[in-house]
Amino acid sequence: MDKLKSKKWWEDAAVRAIKTMATTFVSTIGTGVIGLFDVDWKATLSLLIMSGISSLALNLAMLPEPEESEE
């Protein structure tokens, strides 16, 4: 779990989450919206937040299992 305590790991995970959110934003806005005021901003924000949380959860899930100490 040393990686979880690492500032670098959290920075990298945050960058990946932001990239995921940006991709979600572009794909959500680009789905048939004609103008700025036609966007359902509440739904878009909800999707962005969920994609960011999903990205962080995936990063946590990909952490290696801690090694068992032999006592």
PDB file of N, CA, C and O in Angstrom:
ATOM      1  N   MET A   1       0.806  -1.205   0.000  1.00  0.00           N
ATOM      2  CA  MET A   1       0.000   0.000   0.000  1.00  0.00           C
ATOM      3  C   MET A   1       0.846   1.266   0.000  1.00  0.00           C
ATOM      4  O   MET A   1       0.326   2.366   0.182  1.00  0.00           O
ATOM      5  N   ASP A   2       2.136   1.110  -0.202  1.00  0.00           N
ATOM      6  CA  ASP A   2       2.996   2.282  -0.234  1.00  0.00           C
ATOM      7  C   ASP A   2       2.638   3.208  -1.381  1.00  0.00           C
ATOM      8  O   ASP A   2       2.753   4.428  -1.266  1.00  0.00           O
ATOM      9  N   LYS A   3       2.197   2.614  -2.505  1.00  0.00           N
ATOM     10  CA  LYS A   3       1.828   3.442  -3.651  1.00  0.00           C
ATOM     11  C   LYS A   3       0.659   4.350  -3.314  1.00  0.00           C
ATOM     12  O   LYS A   3       0.602   5.488  -3.779  1.00  0.00           O
ATOM     13  N   LEU A   4      -0.281   3.853  -2.501  1.00  0.00           N
ATOM     14  CA  LEU A   4      -1.455   4.637  -2.135  1.00  0.00           C
ATOM     15  C   LEU A   4      -1.068   5.872  -1.330  1.00  0.00           C
ATOM     16  O   LEU A   4      -1.781   6.875  -1.344  1.00  0.00           O
ATOM     17  N   LYS A   5       0.050   5.799  -0.634  1.00  0.00           N
ATOM     18  CA  LYS A   5       0.528   6.927   0.165  1.00  0.00           C
ATOM     19  C   LYS A   5       1.383   7.889  -0.657  1.00  0.00           C
ATOM     20  O   LYS A   5       1.730   8.975  -0.193  1.00  0.00           O
ATOM     21  N   SER A   6       1.714   7.485  -1.868  1.00  0.00           N
ATOM     22  CA  SER A   6       2.611   8.264  -2.705  1.00  0.00           C
ATOM     23  C   SER A   6       1.889   9.464  -3.335  1.00  0.00           C
ATOM     24  O   SER A   6       0.824   9.325  -3.937  1.00  0.00           O
ATOM     25  N   LYS A   7       2.491  10.626  -3.180  1.00  0.00           N
ATOM     26  CA  LYS A   7       1.933  11.840  -3.781  1.00  0.00           C
ATOM     27  C   LYS A   7       1.914  11.722  -5.301  1.00  0.00           C
ATOM     28  O   LYS A   7       0.969  12.172  -5.949  1.00  0.00           O
ATOM     29  N   LYS A   8       2.950  11.121  -5.869  1.00  0.00           N
ATOM     30  CA  LYS A   8       3.036  10.935  -7.317  1.00  0.00           C
ATOM     31  C   LYS A   8       1.886  10.064  -7.820  1.00  0.00           C
ATOM     32  O   LYS A   8       1.300  10.362  -8.861  1.00  0.00           O
ATOM     33  N   TRP A   9       1.560   9.004  -7.104  1.00  0.00           N
ATOM     34  CA  TRP A   9       0.468   8.123  -7.517  1.00  0.00           C
ATOM     35  C   TRP A   9      -0.845   8.904  -7.566  1.00  0.00           C
ATOM     36  O   TRP A   9      -1.603   8.787  -8.529  1.00  0.00           O
ATOM     37  N   TRP A  10      -1.114   9.696  -6.535  1.00  0.00           N
ATOM     38  CA  TRP A  10      -2.347  10.488  -6.488  1.00  0.00           C
ATOM     39  C   TRP A  10      -2.375  11.540  -7.599  1.00  0.00           C
ATOM     40  O   TRP A  10      -3.424  11.787  -8.195  1.00  0.00           O
ATOM     41  N   GLU A  11      -1.227  12.156  -7.876  1.00  0.00           N
ATOM     42  CA  GLU A  11      -1.177  13.131  -8.965  1.00  0.00           C
ATOM     43  C   GLU A  11      -1.465  12.463 -10.305  1.00  0.00           C
ATOM     44  O   GLU A  11      -2.226  12.990 -11.116  1.00  0.00           O
ATOM     45  N   ASP A  12      -0.858  11.306 -10.532  1.00  0.00           N
ATOM     46  CA  ASP A  12      -1.090  10.564 -11.773  1.00  0.00           C
ATOM     47  C   ASP A  12      -2.546  10.112 -11.884  1.00  0.00           C
ATOM     48  O   ASP A  12      -3.149  10.198 -12.954  1.00  0.00           O
ATOM     49  N   ALA A  13      -3.102   9.633 -10.780  1.00  0.00           N
ATOM     50  CA  ALA A  13      -4.505   9.203 -10.777  1.00  0.00           C
ATOM     51  C   ALA A  13      -5.435  10.383 -11.052  1.00  0.00           C
ATOM     52  O   ALA A  13      -6.428  10.236 -11.764  1.00  0.00           O
ATOM     53  N   ALA A  14      -5.120  11.552 -10.493  1.00  0.00           N
ATOM     54  CA  ALA A  14      -5.938  12.749 -10.736  1.00  0.00           C
ATOM     55  C   ALA A  14      -5.874  13.171 -12.194  1.00  0.00           C
ATOM     56  O   ALA A  14      -6.888  13.560 -12.773  1.00  0.00           O
ATOM     57  N   VAL A  15      -4.691  13.097 -12.791  1.00  0.00           N
ATOM     58  CA  VAL A  15      -4.551  13.448 -14.215  1.00  0.00           C
ATOM     59  C   VAL A  15      -5.381  12.494 -15.070  1.00  0.00           C
ATOM     60  O   VAL A  15      -6.071  12.929 -15.992  1.00  0.00           O
ATOM     61  N   ARG A  16      -5.318  11.192 -14.767  1.00  0.00           N
ATOM     62  CA  ARG A  16      -6.117  10.226 -15.525  1.00  0.00           C
ATOM     63  C   ARG A  16      -7.608  10.484 -15.342  1.00  0.00           C
ATOM     64  O   ARG A  16      -8.374  10.366 -16.298  1.00  0.00           O
ATOM     65  N   ALA A  17      -8.031  10.833 -14.129  1.00  0.00           N
ATOM     66  CA  ALA A  17      -9.446  11.123 -13.879  1.00  0.00           C
ATOM     67  C   ALA A  17      -9.888  12.361 -14.652  1.00  0.00           C
ATOM     68  O   ALA A  17     -10.978  12.373 -15.224  1.00  0.00           O
ATOM     69  N   ILE A  18      -9.064  13.394 -14.675  1.00  0.00           N
ATOM     70  CA  ILE A  18      -9.397  14.616 -15.415  1.00  0.00           C
ATOM     71  C   ILE A  18      -9.486  14.333 -16.910  1.00  0.00           C
ATOM     72  O   ILE A  18     -10.375  14.847 -17.588  1.00  0.00           O
ATOM     73  N   LYS A  19      -8.569  13.516 -17.425  1.00  0.00           N
ATOM     74  CA  LYS A  19      -8.623  13.154 -18.844  1.00  0.00           C
ATOM     75  C   LYS A  19      -9.901  12.377 -19.155  1.00  0.00           C
ATOM     76  O   LYS A  19     -10.528  12.596 -20.192  1.00  0.00           O
ATOM     77  N   THR A  20     -10.280  11.479 -18.264  1.00  0.00           N
ATOM     78  CA  THR A  20     -11.517  10.714 -18.439  1.00  0.00           C
ATOM     79  C   THR A  20     -12.720  11.646 -18.433  1.00  0.00           C
ATOM     80  O   THR A  20     -13.633  11.500 -19.245  1.00  0.00           O
ATOM     81  N   MET A  21     -12.714  12.604 -17.513  1.00  0.00           N
ATOM     82  CA  MET A  21     -13.819  13.564 -17.427  1.00  0.00           C
ATOM     83  C   MET A  21     -13.886  14.431 -18.681  1.00  0.00           C
ATOM     84  O   MET A  21     -14.977  14.731 -19.167  1.00  0.00           O
ATOM     85  N   ALA A  22     -12.738  14.832 -19.205  1.00  0.00           N
ATOM     86  CA  ALA A  22     -12.716  15.648 -20.420  1.00  0.00           C
ATOM     87  C   ALA A  22     -13.265  14.859 -21.609  1.00  0.00           C
ATOM     88  O   ALA A  22     -14.011  15.400 -22.424  1.00  0.00           O
ATOM     89  N   THR A  23     -12.899  13.599 -21.705  1.00  0.00           N
ATOM     90  CA  THR A  23     -13.417  12.759 -22.780  1.00  0.00           C
ATOM     91  C   THR A  23     -14.923  12.589 -22.657  1.00  0.00           C
ATOM     92  O   THR A  23     -15.645  12.644 -23.652  1.00  0.00           O
ATOM     93  N   THR A  24     -15.394  12.384 -21.431  1.00  0.00           N
ATOM     94  CA  THR A  24     -16.833  12.262 -21.192  1.00  0.00           C
ATOM     95  C   THR A  24     -17.541  13.552 -21.569  1.00  0.00           C
ATOM     96  O   THR A  24     -18.611  13.519 -22.177  1.00  0.00           O
ATOM     97  N   PHE A  25     -16.955  14.686 -21.214  1.00  0.00           N
ATOM     98  CA  PHE A  25     -17.547  15.985 -21.530  1.00  0.00           C
ATOM     99  C   PHE A  25     -17.695  16.166 -23.043  1.00  0.00           C
ATOM    100  O   PHE A  25     -18.756  16.558 -23.529  1.00  0.00           O
ATOM    101  N   VAL A  26     -16.624  15.877 -23.775  1.00  0.00           N
ATOM    102  CA  VAL A  26     -16.655  16.047 -25.231  1.00  0.00           C
ATOM    103  C   VAL A  26     -17.701  15.125 -25.854  1.00  0.00           C
ATOM    104  O   VAL A  26     -18.451  15.539 -26.738  1.00  0.00           O
ATOM    105  N   SER A  27     -17.749  13.878 -25.391  1.00  0.00           N
ATOM    106  CA  SER A  27     -18.711  12.953 -25.979  1.00  0.00           C
ATOM    107  C   SER A  27     -20.145  13.300 -25.597  1.00  0.00           C
ATOM    108  O   SER A  27     -21.063  13.073 -26.385  1.00  0.00           O
ATOM    109  N   THR A  28     -20.350  13.846 -24.405  1.00  0.00           N
ATOM    110  CA  THR A  28     -21.701  14.230 -23.981  1.00  0.00           C
ATOM    111  C   THR A  28     -22.185  15.472 -24.727  1.00  0.00           C
ATOM    112  O   THR A  28     -23.326  15.514 -25.185  1.00  0.00           O
ATOM    113  N   ILE A  29     -21.335  16.467 -24.848  1.00  0.00           N
ATOM    114  CA  ILE A  29     -21.706  17.710 -25.533  1.00  0.00           C
ATOM    115  C   ILE A  29     -21.922  17.462 -27.021  1.00  0.00           C
ATOM    116  O   ILE A  29     -22.781  18.087 -27.643  1.00  0.00           O
ATOM    117  N   GLY A  30     -21.156  16.569 -27.573  1.00  0.00           N
ATOM    118  CA  GLY A  30     -21.228  16.345 -29.015  1.00  0.00           C
ATOM    119  C   GLY A  30     -22.358  15.443 -29.475  1.00  0.00           C
ATOM    120  O   GLY A  30     -22.375  15.050 -30.642  1.00  0.00           O
ATOM    121  N   THR A  31     -23.291  15.101 -28.620  1.00  0.00           N
ATOM    122  CA  THR A  31     -24.366  14.187 -28.997  1.00  0.00           C
ATOM    123  C   THR A  31     -25.626  14.931 -29.416  1.00  0.00           C
ATOM    124  O   THR A  31     -26.627  14.915 -28.700  1.00  0.00           O
ATOM    125  N   GLY A  32     -25.580  15.561 -30.538  1.00  0.00           N
ATOM    126  CA  GLY A  32     -26.766  16.172 -31.127  1.00  0.00           C
ATOM    127  C   GLY A  32     -27.180  17.507 -30.550  1.00  0.00           C
ATOM    128  O   GLY A  32     -28.289  17.968 -30.822  1.00  0.00           O
ATOM    129  N   VAL A  33     -26.338  18.140 -29.769  1.00  0.00           N
ATOM    130  CA  VAL A  33     -26.674  19.438 -29.194  1.00  0.00           C
ATOM    131  C   VAL A  33     -26.433  20.519 -30.240  1.00  0.00           C
ATOM    132  O   VAL A  33     -25.381  20.571 -30.876  1.00  0.00           O
ATOM    133  N   ILE A  34     -27.429  21.376 -30.401  1.00  0.00           N
ATOM    134  CA  ILE A  34     -27.330  22.447 -31.394  1.00  0.00           C
ATOM    135  C   ILE A  34     -26.618  23.663 -30.814  1.00  0.00           C
ATOM    136  O   ILE A  34     -25.725  24.218 -31.454  1.00  0.00           O
ATOM    137  N   GLY A  35     -26.993  24.075 -29.635  1.00  0.00           N
ATOM    138  CA  GLY A  35     -26.414  25.283 -29.049  1.00  0.00           C
ATOM    139  C   GLY A  35     -26.050  25.096 -27.588  1.00  0.00           C
ATOM    140  O   GLY A  35     -26.387  24.088 -26.967  1.00  0.00           O
ATOM    141  N   LEU A  36     -25.359  26.085 -27.055  1.00  0.00           N
ATOM    142  CA  LEU A  36     -24.889  26.052 -25.676  1.00  0.00           C
ATOM    143  C   LEU A  36     -26.028  25.898 -24.675  1.00  0.00           C
ATOM    144  O   LEU A  36     -25.880  25.228 -23.653  1.00  0.00           O
ATOM    145  N   PHE A  37     -27.162  26.521 -24.974  1.00  0.00           N
ATOM    146  CA  PHE A  37     -28.280  26.494 -24.039  1.00  0.00           C
ATOM    147  C   PHE A  37     -29.129  25.238 -24.178  1.00  0.00           C
ATOM    148  O   PHE A  37     -30.055  25.028 -23.395  1.00  0.00           O
ATOM    149  N   ASP A  38     -28.822  24.400 -25.168  1.00  0.00           N
ATOM    150  CA  ASP A  38     -29.537  23.145 -25.342  1.00  0.00           C
ATOM    151  C   ASP A  38     -28.940  22.023 -24.505  1.00  0.00           C
ATOM    152  O   ASP A  38     -29.521  20.942 -24.410  1.00  0.00           O
ATOM    153  N   VAL A  39     -27.797  22.270 -23.906  1.00  0.00           N
ATOM    154  CA  VAL A  39     -27.107  21.242 -23.114  1.00  0.00           C
ATOM    155  C   VAL A  39     -27.824  21.062 -21.779  1.00  0.00           C
ATOM    156  O   VAL A  39     -28.163  22.037 -21.108  1.00  0.00           O
ATOM    157  N   ASP A  40     -28.047  19.825 -21.410  1.00  0.00           N
ATOM    158  CA  ASP A  40     -28.580  19.522 -20.081  1.00  0.00           C
ATOM    159  C   ASP A  40     -27.384  19.515 -19.123  1.00  0.00           C
ATOM    160  O   ASP A  40     -26.755  18.480 -18.902  1.00  0.00           O
ATOM    161  N   TRP A  41     -27.084  20.690 -18.558  1.00  0.00           N
ATOM    162  CA  TRP A  41     -25.868  20.855 -17.760  1.00  0.00           C
ATOM    163  C   TRP A  41     -25.886  20.015 -16.490  1.00  0.00           C
ATOM    164  O   TRP A  41     -24.840  19.540 -16.048  1.00  0.00           O
ATOM    165  N   LYS A  42     -27.056  19.830 -15.902  1.00  0.00           N
ATOM    166  CA  LYS A  42     -27.142  19.021 -14.680  1.00  0.00           C
ATOM    167  C   LYS A  42     -26.764  17.566 -14.975  1.00  0.00           C
ATOM    168  O   LYS A  42     -25.995  16.963 -14.226  1.00  0.00           O
ATOM    169  N   ALA A  43     -27.293  17.009 -16.045  1.00  0.00           N
ATOM    170  CA  ALA A  43     -26.970  15.628 -16.431  1.00  0.00           C
ATOM    171  C   ALA A  43     -25.499  15.522 -16.848  1.00  0.00           C
ATOM    172  O   ALA A  43     -24.829  14.544 -16.516  1.00  0.00           O
ATOM    173  N   THR A  44     -25.002  16.515 -17.566  1.00  0.00           N
ATOM    174  CA  THR A  44     -23.608  16.512 -18.005  1.00  0.00           C
ATOM    175  C   THR A  44     -22.666  16.544 -16.807  1.00  0.00           C
ATOM    176  O   THR A  44     -21.702  15.781 -16.759  1.00  0.00           O
ATOM    177  N   LEU A  45     -22.933  17.411 -15.848  1.00  0.00           N
ATOM    178  CA  LEU A  45     -22.107  17.487 -14.640  1.00  0.00           C
ATOM    179  C   LEU A  45     -22.150  16.183 -13.863  1.00  0.00           C
ATOM    180  O   LEU A  45     -21.127  15.733 -13.347  1.00  0.00           O
ATOM    181  N   SER A  46     -23.316  15.579 -13.777  1.00  0.00           N
ATOM    182  CA  SER A  46     -23.460  14.303 -13.093  1.00  0.00           C
ATOM    183  C   SER A  46     -22.608  13.230 -13.770  1.00  0.00           C
ATOM    184  O   SER A  46     -21.934  12.455 -13.092  1.00  0.00           O
ATOM    185  N   LEU A  47     -22.635  13.180 -15.098  1.00  0.00           N
ATOM    186  CA  LEU A  47     -21.823  12.216 -15.837  1.00  0.00           C
ATOM    187  C   LEU A  47     -20.326  12.471 -15.633  1.00  0.00           C
ATOM    188  O   LEU A  47     -19.544  11.530 -15.494  1.00  0.00           O
ATOM    189  N   LEU A  48     -19.936  13.745 -15.616  1.00  0.00           N
ATOM    190  CA  LEU A  48     -18.527  14.079 -15.408  1.00  0.00           C
ATOM    191  C   LEU A  48     -18.041  13.616 -14.039  1.00  0.00           C
ATOM    192  O   LEU A  48     -16.961  13.037 -13.922  1.00  0.00           O
ATOM    193  N   ILE A  49     -18.825  13.866 -13.026  1.00  0.00           N
ATOM    194  CA  ILE A  49     -18.450  13.467 -11.672  1.00  0.00           C
ATOM    195  C   ILE A  49     -18.355  11.946 -11.575  1.00  0.00           C
ATOM    196  O   ILE A  49     -17.401  11.415 -11.005  1.00  0.00           O
ATOM    197  N   MET A  50     -19.336  11.253 -12.128  1.00  0.00           N
ATOM    198  CA  MET A  50     -19.318   9.794 -12.082  1.00  0.00           C
ATOM    199  C   MET A  50     -18.139   9.208 -12.858  1.00  0.00           C
ATOM    200  O   MET A  50     -17.553   8.212 -12.435  1.00  0.00           O
ATOM    201  N   SER A  51     -17.793   9.816 -13.982  1.00  0.00           N
ATOM    202  CA  SER A  51     -16.650   9.301 -14.743  1.00  0.00           C
ATOM    203  C   SER A  51     -15.348   9.523 -13.975  1.00  0.00           C
ATOM    204  O   SER A  51     -14.456   8.676 -14.018  1.00  0.00           O
ATOM    205  N   GLY A  52     -15.231  10.644 -13.279  1.00  0.00           N
ATOM    206  CA  GLY A  52     -14.050  10.898 -12.456  1.00  0.00           C
ATOM    207  C   GLY A  52     -13.935   9.921 -11.300  1.00  0.00           C
ATOM    208  O   GLY A  52     -12.850   9.419 -11.008  1.00  0.00           O
ATOM    209  N   ILE A  53     -15.060   9.651 -10.642  1.00  0.00           N
ATOM    210  CA  ILE A  53     -15.068   8.692  -9.538  1.00  0.00           C
ATOM    211  C   ILE A  53     -14.740   7.291 -10.057  1.00  0.00           C
ATOM    212  O   ILE A  53     -13.983   6.550  -9.429  1.00  0.00           O
ATOM    213  N   SER A  54     -15.311   6.938 -11.200  1.00  0.00           N
ATOM    214  CA  SER A  54     -15.036   5.620 -11.796  1.00  0.00           C
ATOM    215  C   SER A  54     -13.562   5.473 -12.143  1.00  0.00           C
ATOM    216  O   SER A  54     -12.979   4.408 -11.944  1.00  0.00           O
ATOM    217  N   SER A  55     -12.963   6.528 -12.655  1.00  0.00           N
ATOM    218  CA  SER A  55     -11.548   6.486 -13.000  1.00  0.00           C
ATOM    219  C   SER A  55     -10.688   6.269 -11.759  1.00  0.00           C
ATOM    220  O   SER A  55      -9.768   5.452 -11.776  1.00  0.00           O
ATOM    221  N   LEU A  56     -10.983   6.994 -10.687  1.00  0.00           N
ATOM    222  CA  LEU A  56     -10.223   6.817  -9.444  1.00  0.00           C
ATOM    223  C   LEU A  56     -10.419   5.417  -8.875  1.00  0.00           C
ATOM    224  O   LEU A  56      -9.470   4.804  -8.386  1.00  0.00           O
ATOM    225  N   ALA A  57     -11.659   4.906  -8.939  1.00  0.00           N
ATOM    226  CA  ALA A  57     -11.937   3.558  -8.438  1.00  0.00           C
ATOM    227  C   ALA A  57     -11.164   2.521  -9.246  1.00  0.00           C
ATOM    228  O   ALA A  57     -10.634   1.564  -8.682  1.00  0.00           O
ATOM    229  N   LEU A  58     -11.095   2.703 -10.552  1.00  0.00           N
ATOM    230  CA  LEU A  58     -10.350   1.780 -11.402  1.00  0.00           C
ATOM    231  C   LEU A  58      -8.864   1.821 -11.061  1.00  0.00           C
ATOM    232  O   LEU A  58      -8.206   0.782 -11.020  1.00  0.00           O
ATOM    233  N   ASN A  59      -8.337   3.012 -10.816  1.00  0.00           N
ATOM    234  CA  ASN A  59      -6.931   3.130 -10.424  1.00  0.00           C
ATOM    235  C   ASN A  59      -6.670   2.420  -9.090  1.00  0.00           C
ATOM    236  O   ASN A  59      -5.637   1.772  -8.923  1.00  0.00           O
ATOM    237  N   LEU A  60      -7.592   2.542  -8.160  1.00  0.00           N
ATOM    238  CA  LEU A  60      -7.445   1.849  -6.879  1.00  0.00           C
ATOM    239  C   LEU A  60      -7.518   0.340  -7.070  1.00  0.00           C
ATOM    240  O   LEU A  60      -6.773  -0.406  -6.435  1.00  0.00           O
ATOM    241  N   ALA A  61      -8.408  -0.104  -7.937  1.00  0.00           N
ATOM    242  CA  ALA A  61      -8.564  -1.539  -8.186  1.00  0.00           C
ATOM    243  C   ALA A  61      -7.324  -2.134  -8.840  1.00  0.00           C
ATOM    244  O   ALA A  61      -7.048  -3.321  -8.670  1.00  0.00           O
ATOM    245  N   MET A  62      -6.578  -1.333  -9.581  1.00  0.00           N
ATOM    246  CA  MET A  62      -5.397  -1.829 -10.280  1.00  0.00           C
ATOM    247  C   MET A  62      -4.140  -1.837  -9.400  1.00  0.00           C
ATOM    248  O   MET A  62      -3.081  -2.275  -9.848  1.00  0.00           O
ATOM    249  N   LEU A  63      -4.246  -1.364  -8.171  1.00  0.00           N
ATOM    250  CA  LEU A  63      -3.100  -1.435  -7.261  1.00  0.00           C
ATOM    251  C   LEU A  63      -2.776  -2.898  -6.984  1.00  0.00           C
ATOM    252  O   LEU A  63      -3.685  -3.719  -6.858  1.00  0.00           O
ATOM    253  N   PRO A  64      -1.511  -3.230  -6.888  1.00  0.00           N
ATOM    254  CA  PRO A  64      -1.157  -4.618  -6.597  1.00  0.00           C
ATOM    255  C   PRO A  64      -1.589  -5.021  -5.190  1.00  0.00           C
ATOM    256  O   PRO A  64      -1.661  -4.197  -4.277  1.00  0.00           O
ATOM    257  N   GLU A  65      -1.870  -6.297  -5.047  1.00  0.00           N
ATOM    258  CA  GLU A  65      -2.251  -6.824  -3.730  1.00  0.00           C
ATOM    259  C   GLU A  65      -1.051  -6.702  -2.798  1.00  0.00           C
ATOM    260  O   GLU A  65       0.085  -6.897  -3.229  1.00  0.00           O
ATOM    261  N   PRO A  66      -1.285  -6.385  -1.533  1.00  0.00           N
ATOM    262  CA  PRO A  66      -0.153  -6.329  -0.591  1.00  0.00           C
ATOM    263  C   PRO A  66       0.403  -7.733  -0.365  1.00  0.00           C
ATOM    264  O   PRO A  66      -0.344  -8.711  -0.316  1.00  0.00           O
ATOM    265  N   GLU A  67       1.702  -7.812  -0.233  1.00  0.00           N
ATOM    266  CA  GLU A  67       2.345  -9.085   0.022  1.00  0.00           C
ATOM    267  C   GLU A  67       2.119  -9.492   1.462  1.00  0.00           C
ATOM    268  O   GLU A  67       2.211  -8.679   2.382  1.00  0.00           O
ATOM    269  N   GLU A  68       1.820 -10.772   1.634  1.00  0.00           N
ATOM    270  CA  GLU A  68       1.607 -11.269   2.990  1.00  0.00           C
ATOM    271  C   GLU A  68       2.950 -11.463   3.670  1.00  0.00           C
ATOM    272  O   GLU A  68       3.874 -12.035   3.092  1.00  0.00           O
ATOM    273  N   SER A  69       3.049 -10.993   4.876  1.00  0.00           N
ATOM    274  CA  SER A  69       4.289 -11.177   5.615  1.00  0.00           C
ATOM    275  C   SER A  69       4.319 -12.571   6.231  1.00  0.00           C
ATOM    276  O   SER A  69       3.312 -13.062   6.742  1.00  0.00           O
ATOM    277  N   GLU A  70       5.461 -13.183   6.175  1.00  0.00           N
ATOM    278  CA  GLU A  70       5.624 -14.526   6.741  1.00  0.00           C
ATOM    279  C   GLU A  70       6.067 -14.389   8.184  1.00  0.00           C
ATOM    280  O   GLU A  70       7.181 -13.950   8.469  1.00  0.00           O
ATOM    281  N   GLU A  71       5.195 -14.764   9.072  1.00  0.00           N
ATOM    282  CA  GLU A  71       5.509 -14.651  10.511  1.00  0.00           C
ATOM    283  C   GLU A  71       5.581 -16.002  11.132  1.00  0.00           C
ATOM    284  O   GLU A  71       5.832 -16.117  12.331  1.00  0.00           O
TER     285      GLU A  71
END
